[in-house]
């Protein structure tokens, strides 16, 4: 099911929600690209939402579509990529803090 929403402040902007099938394909594409990395690589998965409007209670929340993305990433990512899954949304303090710690650790290498 495709979700489409026009923002109330700007009728020229249309937001579209990806389907489960599209997310699965995106996961395969992202995993393939990350798996070609030559240096240390970290992929962080925000299990509670990948955008501000993809969290529980918001218009594009679709846990099944998000899980299709995450499942494809888990399945297709290669061992040279560190996979970090957090029970947080992408805009949370917890996710930002973990991302910063991971980045600092990579920079020190």
JOKANOR-V423522 format. One record per helix or strand of 2 or more residues. SS is the DSSP state (hx for helix, st for strand). FROM is the first residue (numbers start at 0). TO is the last residue. If there is no record, write none. Layout:
SS&FROM&TO  SS&FROM&TO
//
This chain:
st&2&6  st&9&16  hx&19&33  st&40&45  hx&62&75  st&80&85  hx&92&107
//
